[in-house]
Amino acid sequence: MRITIPVARVLAALLAEPDAERYGLDLMAMTDLPSGTLYPVLHRLRAAGWLAAEWEPVDPSTVGRPARRYYRLTPEGVAAARQALAELRALAPDPRPGLGGAEPTGAPAW
């Protein structure tokens, strides 16, 4: 799975409460991603086995809105997401000079 910025945002949002079920509009608000970016990410995560999805068991005419599709990380997805985000953090240099990240030991702090 290629971890792009949108994928990392979705994984971080889902990992905030790994057992919680989230629906698309909820995830769009949490990630600041438009639907055209979010739903392809959700599809990729489902295809990889990291995400489970279920339709809300409601009658749309009774609740006055379409049924929602709820997403949650699978146990494999929780482990993989944590690992992927940890690896991503390890690659990112600390923006504060002299505080680690990608700077080699003994490198001058700019």
N, CA, C and O atoms as a MOPAC input file, in Angstrom:
PM7 MOZYME 1SCF
protein

 N      0.84800 1    -1.17200 1     0.00000 1
 C      0.00000 1     0.00000 1     0.00000 1
 C      0.89500 1     1.23600 1     0.00000 1
 O      1.75700 1     1.39600 1     0.86500 1
 N      0.68200 1     2.08400 1    -0.96000 1
 C      1.42900 1     3.34700 1    -1.04800 1
 C      0.76300 1     4.35100 1    -0.10200 1
 O     -0.43700 1     4.60600 1    -0.20100 1
 N      1.54700 1     4.91100 1     0.80600 1
 C      1.00600 1     5.83600 1     1.80100 1
 C      1.21500 1     7.26800 1     1.31600 1
 O      2.28000 1     7.85700 1     1.49600 1
 N      0.18000 1     7.80200 1     0.70400 1
 C      0.19900 1     9.19600 1     0.26100 1
 C     -0.31100 1    10.06400 1     1.41100 1
 O     -0.74900 1     9.54500 1     2.43700 1
 N     -0.25400 1    11.36700 1     1.24000 1
 C     -0.76000 1    12.26300 1     2.28100 1
 C     -2.25000 1    12.01500 1     2.54000 1
 O     -2.64100 1    11.91500 1     3.70300 1
 N     -3.10500 1    11.91000 1     1.50200 1
 C     -4.50900 1    11.60400 1     1.79200 1
 C     -4.69700 1    10.27300 1     2.52200 1
 O     -5.52800 1    10.17800 1     3.42500 1
 N     -3.94500 1     9.26000 1     2.14700 1
 C     -4.04700 1     7.96500 1     2.82900 1
 C     -3.62600 1     8.12800 1     4.29300 1
 O     -4.28800 1     7.60600 1     5.19000 1
 N     -2.53500 1     8.84300 1     4.53600 1
 C     -2.07200 1     9.06200 1     5.91000 1
 C     -3.11900 1     9.81600 1     6.72400 1
 O     -3.32700 1     9.50300 1     7.89600 1
 N     -3.77700 1    10.79600 1     6.12500 1
 C     -4.82900 1    11.53600 1     6.83600 1
 C     -5.99100 1    10.62100 1     7.22300 1
 O     -6.49900 1    10.68800 1     8.34200 1
 N     -6.40000 1     9.77400 1     6.29500 1
 C     -7.50500 1     8.85300 1     6.57500 1
 C     -7.09700 1     7.85800 1     7.65200 1
 O     -7.86900 1     7.59300 1     8.57400 1
 N     -5.90500 1     7.30900 1     7.54900 1
 C     -5.45000 1     6.35000 1     8.55900 1
 C     -5.35900 1     7.00000 1     9.92800 1
 O     -5.76700 1     6.40300 1    10.92500 1
 N     -4.83300 1     8.20600 1     9.99000 1
 C     -4.73100 1     8.90400 1    11.27400 1
 C     -6.11400 1     9.15300 1    11.86700 1
 O     -6.30800 1     9.00000 1    13.07300 1
 N     -7.06600 1     9.53200 1    11.03400 1
 C     -8.43200 1     9.77500 1    11.51500 1
 C     -9.04600 1     8.48500 1    12.04300 1
 O     -9.68800 1     8.48700 1    13.09400 1
 N     -8.85500 1     7.39700 1    11.32900 1
 C     -9.42100 1     6.11700 1    11.76600 1
 C     -8.72200 1     5.58600 1    13.00900 1
 O     -9.35400 1     4.94300 1    13.84700 1
 N     -7.42700 1     5.84800 1    13.13700 1
 C     -6.68300 1     5.38100 1    14.31000 1
 C     -6.98500 1     6.19900 1    15.55800 1
 O     -6.68500 1     5.75400 1    16.66600 1
 N     -7.56600 1     7.37600 1    15.40800 1
 C     -7.91700 1     8.18500 1    16.58400 1
 C     -8.84600 1     7.39200 1    17.50200 1
 O     -8.75300 1     7.49900 1    18.72500 1
 N     -9.73000 1     6.60600 1    16.91700 1
 C    -10.61300 1     5.69100 1    17.64900 1
 C    -10.76000 1     4.43900 1    16.79000 1
 O    -11.72100 1     4.31600 1    16.03200 1
 N     -9.81400 1     3.51200 1    16.90500 1
 C     -9.78400 1     2.36300 1    15.98800 1
 C    -11.03500 1     1.48900 1    15.98100 1
 O    -11.31700 1     0.83100 1    14.97900 1
 N    -11.78100 1     1.46900 1    17.07000 1
 C    -12.97600 1     0.62200 1    17.11600 1
 C    -14.23400 1     1.35400 1    16.66400 1
 O    -15.28900 1     0.73700 1    16.51600 1
 N    -14.13300 1     2.66300 1    16.44300 1
 C    -15.30400 1     3.45000 1    16.04600 1
 C    -15.60500 1     3.25200 1    14.56800 1
 O    -14.70100 1     3.08000 1    13.75000 1
 N    -16.88800 1     3.28100 1    14.24600 1
 C    -17.30000 1     3.22900 1    12.84600 1
 C    -17.48800 1     4.65500 1    12.36500 1
 O    -18.09400 1     5.47300 1    13.05700 1
 N    -16.98000 1     4.95200 1    11.19900 1
 C    -17.05800 1     6.29600 1    10.61700 1
 C    -17.73400 1     6.21100 1     9.25900 1
 O    -17.57900 1     5.22500 1     8.53800 1
 N    -18.47700 1     7.24200 1     8.92000 1
 C    -19.07000 1     7.29400 1     7.59000 1
 C    -18.39600 1     8.40500 1     6.80100 1
 O    -17.66100 1     9.21400 1     7.36600 1
 N    -18.64300 1     8.44800 1     5.49900 1
 C    -17.91800 1     9.33000 1     4.60000 1
 C    -17.90100 1    10.78500 1     5.00200 1
 O    -16.83100 1    11.39200 1     5.04300 1
 N    -19.06000 1    11.37200 1     5.30200 1
 C    -19.10700 1    12.78400 1     5.65400 1
 C    -18.31200 1    13.06300 1     6.92100 1
 O    -17.65500 1    14.09800 1     7.02900 1
 N    -18.36800 1    12.15600 1     7.86700 1
 C    -17.59800 1    12.25400 1     9.10300 1
 C    -16.09800 1    12.26900 1     8.78000 1
 O    -15.35400 1    13.09900 1     9.30400 1
 N    -15.66500 1    11.35300 1     7.92100 1
 C    -14.25100 1    11.28500 1     7.55000 1
 C    -13.81000 1    12.50400 1     6.74000 1
 O    -12.68000 1    12.97000 1     6.88300 1
 N    -14.69700 1    13.01500 1     5.89500 1
 C    -14.34500 1    14.23200 1     5.14100 1
 C    -14.09200 1    15.38800 1     6.10000 1
 O    -13.15900 1    16.16500 1     5.89700 1
 N    -14.90600 1    15.51200 1     7.13700 1
 C    -14.72000 1    16.58400 1     8.11800 1
 C    -13.44400 1    16.38300 1     8.92400 1
 O    -12.75400 1    17.35300 1     9.23700 1
 N    -13.12300 1    15.14300 1     9.26500 1
 C    -11.93500 1    14.85800 1    10.07000 1
 C    -10.63700 1    15.05400 1     9.30200 1
 O     -9.61400 1    15.41100 1     9.88600 1
 N    -10.67800 1    14.82000 1     7.99200 1
 C     -9.45500 1    14.83000 1     7.19000 1
 C     -9.30100 1    16.05200 1     6.29200 1
 O     -8.22400 1    16.28600 1     5.74400 1
 N    -10.35800 1    16.82500 1     6.13800 1
 C    -10.37600 1    17.95300 1     5.19000 1
 C    -10.15600 1    17.49400 1     3.75200 1
 O     -9.61600 1    18.23800 1     2.93400 1
 N    -10.57300 1    16.28000 1     3.44900 1
 C    -10.45200 1    15.75200 1     2.08900 1
 C    -11.80900 1    15.83000 1     1.40100 1
 O    -12.83600 1    15.56600 1     2.02600 1
 N    -11.82400 1    16.19200 1     0.11300 1
 C    -13.08800 1    16.16700 1    -0.63100 1
 C    -13.48400 1    14.72400 1    -0.93900 1
 O    -12.65400 1    13.81700 1    -0.88700 1
 N    -14.74800 1    14.52900 1    -1.25500 1
 C    -15.24300 1    13.17500 1    -1.52800 1
 C    -14.49500 1    12.50900 1    -2.67600 1
 O    -14.27600 1    11.29800 1    -2.65300 1
 N    -14.10100 1    13.28700 1    -3.67800 1
 C    -13.38600 1    12.73800 1    -4.82700 1
 C    -12.00300 1    12.21800 1    -4.49000 1
 O    -11.41800 1    11.46200 1    -5.26700 1
 N    -11.47700 1    12.60800 1    -3.35100 1
 C    -10.19700 1    12.08400 1    -2.87300 1
 C    -10.43800 1    10.99600 1    -1.82800 1
 O     -9.76500 1     9.96500 1    -1.83200 1
 N    -11.39600 1    11.23000 1    -0.93700 1
 C    -11.64200 1    10.30500 1     0.16100 1
 C    -12.09200 1     8.92600 1    -0.31400 1
 O    -11.52300 1     7.91400 1     0.09400 1
 N    -13.10200 1     8.88000 1    -1.17000 1
 C    -13.67100 1     7.57100 1    -1.52700 1
 C    -12.69900 1     6.66800 1    -2.28900 1
 O    -12.72100 1     5.45800 1    -2.06400 1
 N    -11.85100 1     7.18700 1    -3.17600 1
 C    -10.83100 1     6.29700 1    -3.75500 1
 C     -9.85100 1     5.75400 1    -2.70900 1
 O     -9.40000 1     4.61400 1    -2.81500 1
 N     -9.52100 1     6.57300 1    -1.69500 1
 C     -8.64800 1     6.09600 1    -0.61500 1
 C     -9.34900 1     4.98000 1     0.15100 1
 O     -8.74600 1     3.94400 1     0.42800 1
 N    -10.61300 1     5.18600 1     0.49200 1
 C    -11.35900 1     4.14800 1     1.20800 1
 C    -11.42600 1     2.86400 1     0.38800 1
 O    -11.30100 1     1.76900 1     0.93600 1
 N    -11.62200 1     2.99100 1    -0.91700 1
 C    -11.66700 1     1.81400 1    -1.79300 1
 C    -10.33100 1     1.06800 1    -1.76400 1
 O    -10.30600 1    -0.15900 1    -1.66800 1
 N     -9.22400 1     1.80900 1    -1.84700 1
 C     -7.89200 1     1.17800 1    -1.81600 1
 C     -7.65500 1     0.47000 1    -0.48900 1
 O     -7.11700 1    -0.63700 1    -0.46200 1
 N     -8.05700 1     1.10600 1     0.61800 1
 C     -7.86900 1     0.49700 1     1.93800 1
 C     -8.71000 1    -0.76800 1     2.09100 1
 O     -8.26600 1    -1.74300 1     2.69700 1
 N     -9.92400 1    -0.75000 1     1.54300 1
 C    -10.76800 1    -1.96300 1     1.57600 1
 C    -10.13800 1    -3.06800 1     0.73700 1
 O    -10.09900 1    -4.22300 1     1.16200 1
 N     -9.64700 1    -2.72300 1    -0.44700 1
 C     -9.03700 1    -3.71800 1    -1.32900 1
 C     -7.79800 1    -4.34800 1    -0.68800 1
 O     -7.49000 1    -5.51400 1    -0.93400 1
 N     -7.09600 1    -3.57300 1     0.13100 1
 C     -5.89900 1    -4.08100 1     0.81000 1
 C     -6.24600 1    -4.90400 1     2.04900 1
 O     -5.36800 1    -5.53100 1     2.64100 1
 N     -7.52400 1    -4.90700 1     2.44400 1
 C     -7.93500 1    -5.64400 1     3.62900 1
 C     -7.75800 1    -4.87400 1     4.92400 1
 O     -7.88800 1    -5.44400 1     6.00700 1
 N     -7.46200 1    -3.58400 1     4.82500 1
 C     -7.23700 1    -2.76800 1     6.02100 1
 C     -8.54200 1    -2.19700 1     6.57000 1
 O     -8.59800 1    -1.76100 1     7.72100 1
 N     -9.57100 1    -2.19800 1     5.76200 1
 C    -10.80300 1    -1.51100 1     6.11200 1
 C    -11.99900 1    -2.40700 1     5.83500 1
 O    -12.06500 1    -3.07800 1     4.80500 1
 N    -12.94300 1    -2.40600 1     6.76700 1
 C    -14.21400 1    -3.09800 1     6.57300 1
 C    -15.29200 1    -2.04600 1     6.38400 1
 O    -15.18700 1    -0.94200 1     6.91900 1
 N    -16.32500 1    -2.37900 1     5.62900 1
 C    -17.41800 1    -1.43700 1     5.37700 1
 C    -18.74200 1    -2.17100 1     5.44800 1
 O    -18.87700 1    -3.29600 1     4.96800 1
 N    -19.72200 1    -1.50800 1     6.05800 1
 C    -21.06800 1    -2.07400 1     6.14900 1
 C    -22.08200 1    -0.96100 1     5.97100 1
 O    -21.87800 1     0.16400 1     6.42700 1
 N    -23.18000 1    -1.29200 1     5.30100 1
 C    -24.26600 1    -0.33600 1     5.15900 1
 C    -25.05600 1    -0.28500 1     6.46100 1
 O    -25.28600 1    -1.30900 1     7.10400 1
 N    -25.45600 1     0.89000 1     6.82800 1
 C    -26.30200 1     1.10900 1     7.99800 1
 C    -27.64300 1     0.40100 1     7.76800 1
 O    -28.24700 1     0.55700 1     6.70600 1
 N    -28.11000 1    -0.36900 1     8.74400 1
 C    -29.37100 1    -1.09900 1     8.55900 1
 C    -30.59400 1    -0.23000 1     8.89800 1
 O    -31.25700 1    -0.43800 1     9.91400 1
 N    -30.87000 1     0.73400 1     8.03700 1
 C    -32.02600 1     1.61100 1     8.25100 1
 C    -32.85000 1     1.69000 1     6.97600 1
 O    -32.36900 1     1.39900 1     5.88100 1
 N    -34.08700 1     2.08400 1     7.14500 1
 C    -34.95000 1     2.36100 1     6.00400 1
 C    -34.83500 1     3.85000 1     5.70700 1
 O    -35.26700 1     4.66800 1     6.51800 1
 N    -34.26100 1     4.22200 1     4.56000 1
 C    -34.07800 1     5.64700 1     4.25200 1
 C    -35.35300 1     6.47200 1     4.34500 1
 O    -35.29400 1     7.63700 1     4.73600 1
 N    -36.48700 1     5.91000 1     4.00100 1
 C    -37.72800 1     6.67900 1     4.06800 1
 C    -38.14300 1     6.93700 1     5.51700 1
 O    -38.81000 1     7.93000 1     5.80600 1
 N    -37.75100 1     6.05100 1     6.41700 1
 C    -38.08000 1     6.22500 1     7.83400 1
 C    -37.18700 1     7.28700 1     8.48400 1
 O    -37.67000 1     8.12200 1     9.24800 1
 N    -35.88700 1     7.25300 1     8.18300 1
 C    -34.95500 1     8.20200 1     8.81400 1
 C    -34.83500 1     9.50500 1     8.03900 1
 O    -34.25300 1    10.46800 1     8.54000 1
 N    -35.37200 1     9.55300 1     6.83300 1
 C    -35.37000 1    10.78300 1     6.04900 1
 C    -34.03700 1    11.14100 1     5.41900 1
 O    -33.77200 1    12.30900 1     5.13600 1
 N    -33.20000 1    10.14200 1     5.19900 1
 C    -31.90000 1    10.34900 1     4.54700 1
 C    -31.42500 1     9.00800 1     4.00000 1
 O    -31.92100 1     7.95400 1     4.39800 1
 N    -30.46600 1     9.05600 1     3.08900 1
 C    -29.92100 1     7.78900 1     2.58900 1
 C    -29.20700 1     7.01600 1     3.69600 1
 O    -28.72100 1     7.60500 1     4.66100 1
 N    -29.14800 1     5.71700 1     3.54900 1
 C    -28.38400 1     4.89500 1     4.48500 1
 C    -26.91000 1     5.26300 1     4.37000 1
 O    -26.41900 1     5.58400 1     3.28700 1
 N    -26.22100 1     5.21200 1     5.48500 1
 C    -24.78200 1     5.51800 1     5.50200 1
 C    -23.98000 1     4.22800 1     5.39900 1
 O    -24.40800 1     3.16600 1     5.85000 1
 N    -22.82000 1     4.35200 1     4.80200 1
 C    -21.88500 1     3.22600 1     4.77400 1
 C    -20.83700 1     3.52000 1     5.83100 1
 O    -20.14500 1     4.53600 1     5.77000 1
 N    -20.72700 1     2.62700 1     6.79600 1
 C    -19.78600 1     2.82000 1     7.89200 1
 C    -18.49700 1     2.04600 1     7.62800 1
 O    -18.51400 1     0.91400 1     7.14500 1
 N    -17.38300 1     2.69300 1     7.96000 1
 C    -16.04800 1     2.12500 1     7.75400 1
 C    -15.34700 1     1.99300 1     9.09900 1
 O    -15.51200 1     2.83400 1     9.98300 1
 N    -14.56900 1     0.94000 1     9.24300 1
 C    -13.70900 1     0.78300 1    10.41200 1
 C    -12.50400 1    -0.04900 1    10.00500 1
 O    -12.56200 1    -0.86200 1     9.08300 1
 N    -11.42000 1     0.17700 1    10.71600 1
 C    -10.20400 1    -0.58100 1    10.43800 1
 C    -10.38100 1    -2.03000 1    10.88700 1
 O    -10.99100 1    -2.29400 1    11.92400 1
 N     -9.85500 1    -2.94900 1    10.11500 1
 C     -9.80600 1    -4.34900 1    10.51900 1
 C     -8.65200 1    -4.49500 1    11.51100 1
 O     -7.81600 1    -3.59600 1    11.59700 1
 N     -8.58000 1    -5.58400 1    12.25300 1
 C     -7.42000 1    -5.78200 1    13.13600 1
 C     -6.09700 1    -5.70000 1    12.36300 1
 O     -5.12500 1    -5.11400 1    12.84000 1
 N     -6.07400 1    -6.29500 1    11.16600 1
 C     -4.87700 1    -6.19800 1    10.31300 1
 C     -4.63700 1    -4.74600 1     9.92700 1
 O     -3.49200 1    -4.29500 1     9.88500 1
 N     -5.70200 1    -4.01600 1     9.64700 1
 C     -5.59000 1    -2.62300 1     9.25400 1
 C     -5.05800 1    -1.74000 1    10.36200 1
 O     -4.28400 1    -0.81900 1    10.10300 1
 N     -5.46500 1    -2.01000 1    11.60000 1
 C     -4.96100 1    -1.23200 1    12.73800 1
 C     -3.44800 1    -1.39300 1    12.84000 1
 O     -2.72000 1    -0.40800 1    12.96400 1
 N     -2.98100 1    -2.63200 1    12.78800 1
 C     -1.54100 1    -2.89800 1    12.89100 1
 C     -0.78800 1    -2.29100 1    11.71300 1
 O      0.25100 1    -1.65700 1    11.89700 1
 N     -1.30800 1    -2.48300 1    10.50900 1
 C     -0.64100 1    -1.96600 1     9.31400 1
 C     -0.63800 1    -0.43400 1     9.29600 1
 O      0.35400 1     0.18100 1     8.90700 1
 N     -1.74000 1     0.17600 1     9.71500 1
 C     -1.82400 1     1.63700 1     9.73200 1
 C     -0.84400 1     2.22400 1    10.73800 1
 O     -0.16300 1     3.20700 1    10.44600 1
 N     -0.77300 1     1.63000 1    11.90700 1
 C      0.18600 1     2.11200 1    12.92100 1
 C      1.62200 1     2.00000 1    12.40600 1
 O      2.42900 1     2.91200 1    12.58000 1
 N      1.92200 1     0.87600 1    11.77300 1
 C      3.26800 1     0.67500 1    11.23200 1
 C      3.56500 1     1.67800 1    10.12200 1
 O      4.64400 1     2.27000 1    10.09300 1
 N      2.61800 1     1.86900 1     9.21300 1
 C      2.82300 1     2.78000 1     8.08500 1
 C      3.01300 1     4.21300 1     8.56500 1
 O      3.88500 1     4.92100 1     8.06000 1
 N      2.21100 1     4.65100 1     9.53100 1
 C      2.35000 1     6.02200 1    10.02400 1
 C      3.63400 1     6.19800 1    10.82500 1
 O      4.24100 1     7.26800 1    10.78600 1
 N      4.05700 1     5.16800 1    11.54800 1
 C      5.32700 1     5.23500 1    12.27300 1
 C      6.49500 1     5.36100 1    11.29600 1
 O      7.41400 1     6.14700 1    11.52400 1
 N      6.45900 1     4.58800 1    10.21000 1
 C      7.51500 1     4.67400 1     9.19800 1
 C      7.51800 1     6.04800 1     8.53400 1
 O      8.57900 1     6.60600 1     8.25900 1
 N      6.33800 1     6.58500 1     8.28100 1
 C      6.23400 1     7.90800 1     7.67600 1
 C      6.81200 1     8.97300 1     8.60200 1
 O      7.53300 1     9.86200 1     8.14800 1
 N      6.50400 1     8.89100 1     9.89100 1
 C      7.05000 1     9.85100 1    10.85700 1
 C      8.56600 1     9.75000 1    10.93100 1
 O      9.24800 1    10.76500 1    11.06600 1
 N      9.09800 1     8.54200 1    10.84500 1
 C     10.54300 1     8.34800 1    10.91800 1
 C     11.25700 1     8.97800 1     9.73100 1
 O     12.41200 1     9.38700 1     9.84400 1
 N     10.57500 1     9.05600 1     8.59700 1
 C     11.17800 1     9.65000 1     7.40300 1
 C     11.14000 1    11.16500 1     7.40900 1
 O     11.95300 1    11.81400 1     6.75200 1
 N     10.20900 1    11.72400 1     8.14000 1
 C     10.02500 1    13.17300 1     8.13100 1
 C     11.06200 1    13.82900 1     9.03200 1
 O     11.19600 1    13.45500 1    10.19700 1
 N     11.79800 1    14.80800 1     8.50200 1
 C     12.76600 1    15.50500 1     9.34100 1
 C     12.04300 1    16.40900 1    10.34000 1
 O     10.97300 1    16.94300 1    10.04900 1
 N     12.63600 1    16.56900 1    11.50600 1
 C     12.08600 1    17.48600 1    12.49100 1
 C     12.34400 1    18.90000 1    11.99100 1
 O     13.49200 1    19.23800 1    11.70100 1
 N     11.32300 1    19.73300 1    11.88100 1
 C     11.51700 1    21.07400 1    11.33700 1
 C     12.32300 1    21.99600 1    12.25000 1
 O     12.74600 1    23.07200 1    11.82700 1
 N     12.53600 1    21.58400 1    13.48700 1
 C     13.32000 1    22.41100 1    14.41100 1
 C     14.78600 1    22.03800 1    14.28400 1
 O     15.13100 1    20.86600 1    14.43700 1
 N     15.65600 1    22.99300 1    14.00900 1
 C     17.08200 1    22.69400 1    13.81800 1
 C     17.69100 1    21.98000 1    15.01500 1
 O     17.45000 1    22.33100 1    16.17000 1
 N     18.48400 1    20.97200 1    14.69900 1
 C     19.24300 1    20.27500 1    15.71500 1
 C     18.45900 1    19.28100 1    16.55200 1
 O     18.97300 1    18.78500 1    17.55400 1
 N     17.22400 1    18.97800 1    16.16500 1
 C     16.40900 1    18.08100 1    16.98300 1
 C     16.12800 1    16.75100 1    16.31300 1
 O     15.05800 1    16.17800 1    16.51700 1
 N     17.03300 1    16.25900 1    15.54100 1
 C     16.88600 1    14.92200 1    14.98300 1
 C     16.30800 1    14.91900 1    13.59500 1
 O     16.60200 1    15.79000 1    12.77600 1
 N     15.47400 1    13.92200 1    13.34000 1
 C     14.89400 1    13.79300 1    12.01300 1
 C     15.92800 1    13.28900 1    11.04200 1
 O     16.63300 1    12.32400 1    11.33800 1
 N     16.03800 1    13.91900 1     9.88000 1
 C     16.92200 1    13.45000 1     8.82100 1
 C     18.33600 1    13.99400 1     8.93300 1
 O     19.19200 1    13.61700 1     8.13200 1
 N     18.61600 1    14.87000 1     9.90000 1
 C     19.95700 1    15.42100 1    10.02700 1
 C     20.91100 1    14.36300 1    10.55000 1
 O     20.59100 1    13.68000 1    11.52300 1
 N     22.06900 1    14.21000 1     9.93500 1
 C     23.06000 1    13.28100 1    10.47700 1
 C     23.63500 1    13.84700 1    11.77600 1
 O     23.64700 1    15.05900 1    11.98900 1
 N     24.10700 1    12.95800 1    12.62900 1
 C     24.72400 1    13.37800 1    13.88000 1
 C     25.89800 1    14.28400 1    13.59100 1
 O     26.70400 1    13.99800 1    12.70700 1
 N     26.00100 1    15.37500 1    14.33100 1
 C     27.09300 1    16.31400 1    14.15100 1
 C     26.88400 1    17.31700 1    13.04800 1
 O     27.74400 1    18.17000 1    12.83100 1
 N     25.76900 1    17.24800 1    12.34000 1
 C     25.48900 1    18.20800 1    11.26700 1
 C     25.19500 1    19.56200 1    11.88000 1
 O     24.60200 1    19.63400 1    12.95700 1
 N     25.58900 1    20.62000 1    11.22800 1
 C     25.30900 1    21.94600 1    11.76800 1
 C     23.81000 1    22.22600 1    11.78000 1
 O     23.08900 1    21.79800 1    10.87900 1
 N     23.34700 1    22.93500 1    12.78500 1
 C     21.94600 1    23.35000 1    12.84200 1
 C     21.80600 1    24.63600 1    12.06700 1
 O     22.40400 1    25.64800 1    12.43200 1
 N     21.03800 1    24.61600 1    11.01800 1
 C     20.89200 1    25.80000 1    10.16200 1
 C     19.95300 1    26.75000 1    10.78000 1
 O     19.69200 1    27.81400 1    10.21900 1

